[in-house]
Every structure is written in C-alpha cells, then in structure tokens.
Amino acid sequence: MTGSWNKLIQVDMSKIAVIGAGFSGLSAAAYLGAAGHEVHVFEKNSTAGGRARQLHTQEGYTFDMGPSWYWMPDVFEKFFGDFGFNVSDLYQLDLLDPSFEVVFPRNEKMSIPENYGELRKLFEETESGSAAKLDKFMEEAQYKYEQGMERLVYMPGISIGEFMDIDLIKGALRLQVFSSFSKHVRKYFSNPKLISLMEFPVLFLGAMPQDTPALYSLMNYAGLKLGTWYPQGGFGSVITAMVNVAKKQGVSLHYDAPVQEILTSGKSIRGIKVYNEEISFDAVVAAADYQHVEEKLLPQEFRNYGGKFWEKKTFAPSSLIYYLGISERIPELEHHTLFFDEDLFDHSVEIYKKPQWPKKPLFYVCCPSSTDASVAPAGHENLFLLMPLAPGLKDEEATREKFFKIMIKRLEKQIGRSISHKIDYKKSYCVSDFISDYNSYKGNAYGLANTLQQTAILKPSIRNRKLKNLFYAGQLTVPGPGVPPSLISGKIAAEQVLKELKKKKYEVTV
C-alpha cells in the first residue's frame, strides 16, 4: 500500500461497523480495513453506492441515479493511490470537450471548451477585457483550491485549534471565507451570461450565491480549469472500483441490511441491531443520513443534536429527476447541458428563501450515451433530467408530471424537434424517494448548504460527544456535500476511529 495512509500507526484488530455503502461509507471501510481491522458495512439497499447507485432497465438502459459530474480528479487519484492503485487501473476516465453547454434565453447557447486558451477567447468575445479578468479570477481560485483541497477539507472540524496554523492564518484573507461569492464574481464580470456561468456550481452547494463564501470560487477552478471528466460505464464504475478496493482490504459488505438500532453500554457503543439480531462491535461509523441515525437509531440521551437543530439548518436542494430512454439519437445534445433560460436568482429564492415549486425553473440535462455507448441500446439515447428543488416539498405524481412537461418542452425547443413520442423508458425520482431510499432529511439530495454558518467546526460534529466510539461520515458533516468531499469524509472518520482505538489500547495497557 502506498500514499500517506501507511504512515498511520497500526493498532490491534478491532471489529468495526460502517452504516451505509455510499462514497463516505466505502471510503471509511477501506481505510479501516487497510489498518488491519475487521470491518463490516451494512447497506439498507440491495447494491452499494448510496445516491450513486445505478438503475438497469429491461430495455437495456443504465442510468446513474445521482452524481453525474466528475470533478476534482485529483481527489479520486489520492483515494485510490492510498491503496496502491491508479484510477487508470480501475476504470477508463475521459475528458469531456466541450465540458458542458449552457442554454440562455432566446435559445442562445454557450459551449464551454475544455481548453483554457479557448475558454479565454470565449470570455473575451462575450465581454471585452474579461479574458485577463478570468486569469486573475482563476489565479485566486487556484490558491483557494490548493489550500482548501490539500489542507482545509482534511480537518475533522472538532476544535478551533485545528485552524491555528500560521500559514493558514496568513492566507485567511485570500481564502475569502467571509466574502460573498456573488459579489466576488461581480468584481470581475458584468455580462449576465458569464455571471450565470460562474455562479451555477453554487446552486448545488446549497445556498444562494449571495450567501455562499467566496472561498467556493475553488469550484470554478475545479470545473473550468481541471476539466469535466466521465468514467466509462458511469459512476457505477467508480463504486465498483471502491467496493473491490474495500474487499481487498478484507471488508465485508452486507446488502438489504438496514441497521435498526445502535446499542449502547455506559458511554460507549457495544454494537448494532440488524436482521433483528444484536451484533457486537468496538466502534461504529455512521455513514447514513446523520439526522436519521440520531433520531431513529440512538436513544435521545446520546444524540448530538435535537430536532430543533436540524429544523434551523439550511439544506442543499432536493431534486426532481427523470430517467428517460429515447428510441433515437439526439446529436444536438452534448454530455452536459444546463438550461439557464430562466432567472437563476428567482429559482434560488424558491429553493432557499421561499420554499415552493418553482414558477420558471432552471434544469439540467445529462446525455451520457453521447460519450458512452454502453449505457443505452444501439441507436438510442440515455437522458437524465434534473431540476433543483427545495427539500421538504410534497411531490405528488401530478406535480412531477407537470414539471416534466415544462422541461421536455424546453428541451425540444432547444434541439428543434419533438422527442416525446420517442420515449421508451421513463421513471421519476423526487423528494419522497430520497426519503424512502436514503432516509434523507426532508428529502435533500446534497446535504447541508455550504454557508458561512455551516462551515468547518460549525458543521455537525464528526464525533458523537456522548459515546466515545461512534463517528459520523457523509454529506451532513465535514467537509460537506459532493462526491469528492464524501470520499474525504470517510477518510477523516476512519482517522478518528483509529485515534480512539489507539487511545483505548493505551488506557487498557496502563
């Protein structure tokens, strides 16, 4: 095994349970298994992946049910590198060009090139003088990315002392943690198209651009400078690779195995209840929905947070998703297309400030079959339509269908022809499905919003404060929502488990 992980001090074998086989759960399990422990992962669904599960249909389609943007490839390389693998050993990764397209009002379209030199030209053509401003913006964003992804995101967020690093303090102003992302973008660009392009990643970070720290311009660097990638076979290929890596570390995975209760003894975990049986464990990593774990699996006296805590939190959006099979090719569509032909601000308000079904929604279309022939039958197209939505809304079938018609009509307008009559597979997924499949609080799709009040040590703690051997991982704790942060969250949780086990061993020895 290579990388930094082998520098951790090994401890005597302990038996550890991981609840949930999503990105963070598989990550934590792999690291704990590599450290020499007996690790068991319990997943309520029939396959691994959590929100990154795949849907395989009788018609021959393979749909990624959740994540579809492969950004920050260095995080994936670092994860697999810790176990002696390169990404290229495990799945084929292709750089998309164009990275994505954006549809603006009046059916105007902007194609975002992979090549940075071409991107500069695009900016300059759109707004005179903006190429040089883009260089300056990206220079700052690169600094934030390198500081954030190399240092900040790997901090467990347990103590303010973690941030008392002299170099980090000196660079705090450059990180712009206390500045508005919206104001930051407008310092550089005034063209509405460029502003929308730069602000779009924030819509999925879980807050309005006005309420998001300018620190998150690091996302612009990740998407526009490091590129948008695609793993052949979809995100299921990444999950398969993680499962295989975990198994090589001796990890056991149990599917259709929802955990019913976390068992306690004094100030410690003594095990879990699953299959209506009590199983003893020395530590537990809860990589399922944090709120569900505390509300449903723990006695009240051992919870970090009560119901009012979660009610006051700002959550990232839920989504209305449609998985569509189309019985003809659609060459007019690129792999990723953002429909920003309505107002971003108005839609953001309807997600974060005045929760309601949007009047004029923005949405996103993914057409992976334009890149990957394996995800649709020959001559067919695989489409994924996603509309960000406030969590907690009622999502009756009639409402879903109403918004499907809005999205498909605008998609057809963009490509210049009807495809509705060519649909040979159709399935919707929305708030209630996120709740039933993932025990997701209010049906959120992405976790907690990355607002200033919910950053670092202000996120829900990765450690249970009352039970010394219970830890949390995933998008409701550090470092936050998204696939790369979830991978990192699993590693952070595993490190905390090992520290606790080492401490316990020392106490027993003394």
C-alpha positions in Angstrom: 0.0 0.0 0.0 1.3 3.4 -0.9 0.5 7.0 0.0 0.1 8.8 3.3 -2.2 6.2 4.8 0.5 3.7 5.7 2.1 6.3 8.0 -0.7 5.9 10.5 0.1 3.8 13.5 -1.5 0.3 13.3 -3.4 -1.0 16.3 -4.6 -4.4 17.3 -7.6 -5.8 15.4 -11.0 -4.4 16.4 -14.4 -5.1 15.0 -15.9 -2.1 13.3 -19.4 -1.5 11.7 -20.0 1.0 9.0 -23.6 2.0 8.3 -24.1 2.8 4.7 -22.3 1.9 1.5 -22.2 5.2 -0.2 -19.0 7.1 -1.1 -18.2 8.0 2.5 -19.0 4.6 4.0 -17.0 2.7 1.4 -14.1 5.2 1.9 -14.1 4.8 5.7 -14.4 1.0 5.4 -11.5 0.7 3.0 -9.2 2.7 5.3 -10.2 0.9 8.4 -9.7 -2.5 6.7 -6.3 -1.4 5.4 -5.4 -0.6 9.0 -5.9 -4.2 9.9 -9.4 -4.2 11.4 -12.4 -6.5 10.8 -14.8 -4.2 9.1 -18.5 -4.9 8.2 -20.5 -2.5 6.0 -24.3 -2.6 6.4 -26.4 -1.2 3.5 -30.2 -0.9 3.5 -30.4 -1.1 -0.3 -29.6 -4.1 -2.5 -26.5 -2.5 -4.0 -23.6 -0.3 -3.0 -23.3 3.4 -4.0 -26.0 5.3 -2.0 -27.1 8.2 -4.2 -24.6 6.9 -6.8 -26.5 3.7 -7.4 -27.3 2.7 -10.9 -30.7 1.7 -12.4 -30.5 -1.1 -15.0 -33.7 -1.5 -17.1 -35.1 -4.4 -19.2 -34.9 -2.1 -22.2 -31.1 -2.0 -22.0 -30.5 1.4 -20.3 -28.1 2.0 -17.5 -28.8 5.2 -15.5 -26.6 6.9 -12.9 -29.3 7.7 -10.3 -27.4 10.5 -8.7 -24.0 12.1 -9.3 -23.1 12.8 -12.9 -20.4 15.4 -12.7 -16.9 14.0 -12.2 -14.8 17.0 -11.0 -11.7 17.1 -8.8 -10.0 14.1 -10.4 -7.0 14.5 -8.0 -9.2 13.5 -5.0 -10.1 10.2 -6.7 -6.4 9.6 -7.6 -5.4 10.3 -4.0 -8.0 8.0 -2.6 -7.1 5.0 -4.8 -3.4 5.9 -4.5 -3.6 5.3 -0.8 -4.3 1.6 -1.6 -1.6 1.3 -4.3 -3.9 1.9 -7.3 -4.1 4.4 -10.1 -7.5 5.4 -11.4 -6.5 4.0 -14.8 -6.1 0.6 -13.2 -9.7 0.5 -12.3 -11.8 2.4 -14.8 -11.5 4.4 -18.0 -11.7 8.2 -17.5 -12.4 10.5 -20.4 -12.0 14.3 -20.5 -15.1 15.9 -22.0 -14.8 18.5 -24.7 -16.8 20.6 -24.5 -17.0 20.4 -20.8 -20.7 21.3 -20.9 -23.1 23.7 -22.6 -25.3 26.4 -21.2 -28.7 27.4 -22.8 -29.6 31.0 -22.2 -32.8 33.0 -23.0 -33.9 33.1 -26.7 -32.3 29.7 -27.2 -28.8 31.2 -27.2 -26.2 28.6 -26.4 -22.7 28.8 -24.9 -20.4 25.8 -25.3 -17.7 25.7 -22.6 -14.4 24.4 -24.1 -12.1 22.1 -22.2 -9.0 24.0 -23.4 -8.3 27.1 -21.2 -7.0 29.1 -24.1 -10.3 28.6 -25.9 -12.2 29.5 -22.7 -10.3 32.8 -22.5 -11.3 33.5 -26.1 -15.0 32.7 -25.3 -14.9 35.1 -22.3 -13.3 37.9 -24.3 -15.8 37.5 -27.1 -18.7 37.7 -24.6 -17.3 40.6 -22.6 -14.4 42.8 -23.7 -11.5 42.6 -21.2 -12.8 39.6 -19.4 -10.0 37.2 -20.6 -7.5 39.0 -18.4 -10.0 39.2 -15.5 -10.6 35.4 -15.9 -6.9 34.9 -15.5 -6.9 36.8 -12.2 -10.1 35.1 -11.0 -8.6 31.7 -11.7 -5.3 32.6 -10.0 -7.2 33.3 -6.8 -9.4 30.3 -7.3 -6.4 28.0 -7.7 -4.9 29.3 -4.5 -8.2 28.5 -2.7 -8.4 25.1 -4.3 -4.9 24.1 -3.4 -5.3 25.4 0.2 -8.8 24.0 0.6 -8.3 20.6 -1.0 -4.9 20.0 0.4 -5.5 21.2 3.9 -8.8 22.6 5.0 -11.1 19.7 3.8 -9.0 17.1 5.6 -9.5 18.8 9.0 -12.0 17.0 11.3 -13.6 20.2 12.5 -13.5 19.2 16.1 -11.6 22.1 17.5 -10.8 25.7 16.5 -7.2 24.8 17.3 -7.0 22.9 14.0 -7.0 26.2 12.2 -4.3 27.8 14.3 -1.7 27.3 11.6 0.4 30.4 11.0 0.5 29.9 7.2 -3.3 29.3 7.1 -3.9 32.4 9.2 -1.8 34.5 6.9 -3.7 33.2 3.9 -7.1 33.7 5.5 -7.9 36.9 3.7 -7.0 35.3 0.3 -9.4 32.4 1.1 -12.2 34.9 1.4 -14.2 32.9 3.8 -16.2 36.0 4.9 -16.8 37.4 1.5 -19.9 36.9 -0.7 -19.5 34.7 -3.7 -22.0 36.8 -5.7 -20.1 40.0 -5.0 -16.8 38.3 -5.8 -18.0 37.2 -9.2 -19.3 40.6 -10.0 -16.0 42.2 -9.2 -14.7 40.6 -12.3 -17.6 40.2 -14.7 -20.7 42.1 -15.6 -22.1 40.1 -18.5 -25.2 38.2 -17.3 -24.1 35.0 -19.2 -20.7 35.0 -17.6 -22.1 35.7 -14.2 -24.6 32.7 -14.6 -21.8 30.5 -15.8 -19.6 31.3 -12.8 -22.5 31.0 -10.3 -24.0 27.8 -11.4 -21.9 25.4 -9.2 -23.2 27.3 -6.1 -26.8 26.2 -6.9 -25.7 22.7 -6.0 -23.6 23.7 -3.0 -26.9 24.5 -1.2 -27.2 28.3 -0.9 -27.8 31.4 -2.9 -24.6 32.9 -4.4 -25.2 35.9 -2.1 -25.0 33.7 1.0 -22.1 31.5 -0.1 -18.5 32.4 0.9 -16.2 33.5 -2.0 -14.0 30.6 -0.9 -16.1 28.4 -3.2 -14.7 30.0 -6.3 -12.4 27.0 -6.0 -15.3 25.1 -7.6 -14.8 27.3 -10.8 -11.2 26.3 -10.8 -12.1 22.6 -10.4 -14.7 22.7 -13.2 -13.2 25.1 -15.7 -9.5 24.6 -15.3 -9.1 21.0 -14.1 -11.8 19.8 -16.5 -15.1 17.8 -16.5 -14.5 14.1 -16.8 -16.5 11.0 -17.3 -15.9 7.4 -16.1 -16.9 4.9 -18.8 -19.8 2.9 -17.5 -20.9 5.9 -15.4 -20.4 6.5 -11.7 -21.3 2.9 -11.1 -17.7 2.1 -12.3 -16.3 4.2 -9.5 -18.5 2.5 -7.0 -17.5 -0.9 -8.3 -13.8 0.1 -8.0 -14.3 1.3 -4.4 -16.1 -2.0 -3.5 -13.3 -4.0 -5.0 -10.7 -2.0 -3.2 -12.6 -2.3 0.1 -12.8 -6.1 -0.4 -9.1 -6.3 -1.0 -8.7 -4.8 2.5 -10.8 -7.6 3.9 -14.0 -5.6 4.3 -17.3 -7.5 4.3 -20.4 -5.9 2.8 -24.0 -6.8 3.7 -26.8 -5.6 1.5 -30.6 -5.4 2.2 -29.4 -4.9 5.8 -30.9 -1.8 7.4 -29.5 -1.1 10.8 -32.4 -1.0 13.3 -30.6 0.3 16.4 -27.2 1.4 17.8 -26.6 -0.4 21.0 -25.0 1.4 23.9 -23.4 0.5 27.2 -22.4 3.4 29.5 -20.6 5.9 27.4 -19.7 3.5 24.6 -21.2 1.7 21.7 -21.4 -2.0 22.2 -22.8 -2.9 18.8 -25.8 -2.6 16.4 -29.0 -4.4 15.8 -29.5 -5.7 12.3 -31.5 -8.6 10.9 -33.3 -8.4 14.3 -30.0 -9.6 15.9 -27.6 -7.8 18.2 -24.0 -7.8 16.9 -21.1 -6.6 19.0 -18.7 -4.0 17.6 -15.9 -2.0 19.1 -16.7 1.1 17.0 -19.3 2.4 14.6 -19.0 4.8 11.7 -22.5 6.1 10.7 -22.3 7.0 7.1 -26.0 7.0 6.7 -28.1 10.2 7.0 -26.8 11.9 10.2 -30.2 13.1 11.3 -31.8 9.7 10.7 -29.0 8.0 12.7 -29.6 10.2 15.7 -33.4 10.4 15.5 -34.1 6.7 14.8 -31.1 4.6 15.9 -29.9 6.3 19.1 -31.6 6.9 22.4 -32.3 10.6 22.9 -29.7 11.0 25.7 -26.9 10.0 23.3 -27.8 12.3 20.4 -25.5 15.2 19.5 -28.5 17.3 18.3 -32.2 17.6 18.7 -35.0 18.1 16.2 -34.8 21.9 16.5 -31.2 21.9 15.5 -32.0 20.3 12.2 -35.0 22.5 11.6 -32.9 25.6 11.7 -30.2 24.3 9.3 -30.0 25.4 5.7 -30.1 22.3 3.5 -28.9 21.9 -0.1 -31.6 21.3 -2.6 -33.6 18.2 -3.3 -34.3 17.3 -6.9 -36.9 16.2 -9.4 -35.2 13.7 -11.6 -36.4 11.9 -14.7 -34.6 9.0 -16.2 -35.6 8.8 -19.9 -34.8 6.3 -22.7 -35.2 7.7 -26.2 -35.5 5.4 -29.2 -33.4 7.7 -31.5 -30.1 9.5 -31.3 -30.1 13.2 -30.4 -26.8 14.6 -31.9 -27.8 18.1 -30.9 -27.1 17.3 -27.2 -23.7 17.3 -25.6 -23.0 15.2 -22.5 -24.0 18.0 -20.0 -26.4 20.8 -20.8 -27.5 23.5 -18.3 -30.8 25.2 -19.1 -30.3 28.7 -17.7 -33.0 30.2 -20.0 -34.9 31.4 -16.9 -33.7 33.6 -14.0 -31.2 32.0 -11.6 -32.0 34.4 -8.8 -35.7 33.7 -8.9 -35.2 29.9 -8.9 -32.7 30.2 -6.0 -35.2 32.2 -3.9 -37.8 29.4 -4.5 -35.3 26.9 -3.1 -33.7 28.7 -0.2 -35.8 31.7 0.9 -39.4 30.9 0.0 -39.6 27.1 -0.5 -42.0 26.2 -3.3 -42.2 24.5 -6.6 -40.5 27.0 -9.0 -42.6 29.1 -11.4 -39.9 29.2 -14.1 -37.3 26.5 -13.2 -33.8 26.0 -14.3 -32.8 22.5 -15.0 -30.0 20.2 -16.2 -29.8 17.5 -18.9 -27.2 14.8 -19.0 -26.9 12.7 -22.1 -24.1 10.1 -21.2 -24.9 8.0 -24.2 -23.3 10.7 -26.3 -20.0 9.6 -24.7 -20.6 6.1 -23.6 -22.3 3.5 -25.9 -22.7 1.0 -23.1 -25.5 3.0 -21.2 -28.2 2.7 -24.0 -29.2 0.3 -26.7 -27.7 0.9 -30.2 -29.4 3.8 -31.8 -31.0 5.0 -28.6 -30.2 7.8 -26.1 -30.0 7.9 -22.4 -31.2 11.1 -20.8 -31.2 12.3 -17.2 -33.2 15.5 -16.4 -32.7 17.2 -13.1 -34.5 20.2 -11.6 -33.2 21.6 -8.2 -35.9 21.8 -5.7 -36.5 22.9 -2.2 -36.3 20.0 0.3 -39.5 19.1 2.2 -42.0 19.8 -0.6 -44.9 17.5 -1.4 -44.2 15.7 -4.7 -47.4 14.1 -6.0 -47.2 12.3 -9.3 -49.3 15.0 -11.0 -46.9 17.7 -9.8 -43.9 15.7 -11.1 -45.6 15.3 -14.5 -46.4 19.0 -14.7 -42.7 19.9 -14.4 -41.6 17.1 -16.7 -43.7 18.6 -19.4 -42.1 22.0 -18.8 -38.6 20.6 -19.0 -39.2 18.4 -22.1 -40.9 21.2 -23.9 -37.9 23.5 -23.4 -35.5 20.7 -24.3 -37.5 20.0 -27.5 -37.4 23.7 -28.3 -33.7 23.8 -27.9 -33.0 20.8 -30.2 -35.6 21.9 -32.7 -37.8 18.8 -32.8 -40.1 16.6 -30.8 -38.8 13.6 -28.9 -41.7 12.9 -26.5 -43.2 10.3 -28.8 -39.8 8.5 -28.9 -39.7 7.9 -25.1 -39.5 4.1 -24.5 -38.5 4.3 -20.8 -39.5 6.9 -18.2 -39.1 7.0 -14.4 -39.3 9.9 -12.0 -37.4 10.4 -8.7 -38.1 13.1 -6.2 -38.3 14.2 -2.5 -40.3 11.2 -1.2 -37.9 8.8 -3.0 -34.8 10.4 -1.4 -36.6 9.9 2.0 -37.6 6.2 1.4 -34.3 5.1 -0.2 -31.8 7.0 1.8 -33.6 8.2 5.0 -32.7 11.7 3.7 -33.8 14.5 6.0 -36.7 16.3 4.2 -35.6 14.5 1.0 -32.5 16.6 0.5 -30.2 15.4 -2.3 -26.9 17.1 -1.5 -26.6 17.5 2.3 -26.1 20.7 4.2 -25.6 24.1 2.4 -22.1 25.4 2.4 -22.9 28.7 4.2 -20.6 30.5 6.5 -22.7 29.4 9.5 -22.3 25.8 8.4 -18.6 25.6 7.6 -15.8 23.6 9.2 -16.3 23.4 13.0 -19.8 24.8 12.6 -20.9 21.6 10.7 -22.4 18.7 12.7 -19.6 17.0 14.5 -17.9 14.0 13.1 -17.7 12.5 16.6 -20.5 11.7 18.9 -19.9 13.8 22.0 -21.5 11.3 24.4 -20.4 8.0 23.0 -16.7 7.8 22.5 -16.7 5.1 19.8 -19.4 6.5 17.5 -18.4 8.6 14.5 -20.2 10.1 11.5 -19.3 10.5 7.9 -21.0 11.8 4.8 -22.5 15.0 3.4 -24.1 16.3 6.6 -20.7 16.6 8.3 -17.2 17.7 7.3 -16.1 18.6 4.7 -19.6 18.9 3.0 -21.7 17.9 0.0 -20.5 16.3 -3.2 -18.7 13.2 -4.2 -15.0 14.2 -3.6 -15.9 15.7 -0.1 -17.7 12.4 0.7 -14.6 10.4 -0.1 -12.6 12.7 2.1 -15.2 12.5 4.9 -14.8 8.7 5.1 -11.0 9.1 5.5 -11.4 11.7 8.2 -13.9 9.5 10.1 -11.5 6.5 9.8 -8.7 8.5 11.2 -10.8 9.5 14.2 -11.7 5.9 14.8 -8.1 4.8 14.8 -7.2 7.5 17.2 -9.9 6.4 19.6 -8.9 2.7 19.3 -5.3 3.6 19.9 -6.3 5.7 23.0 -8.4 2.8 24.3 -5.5 0.3 23.8 -3.2 2.7 25.7 -5.7 3.0 28.6 -6.1 -0.8 28.8 -2.3 -1.2 28.8 -1.9 1.3 31.6 
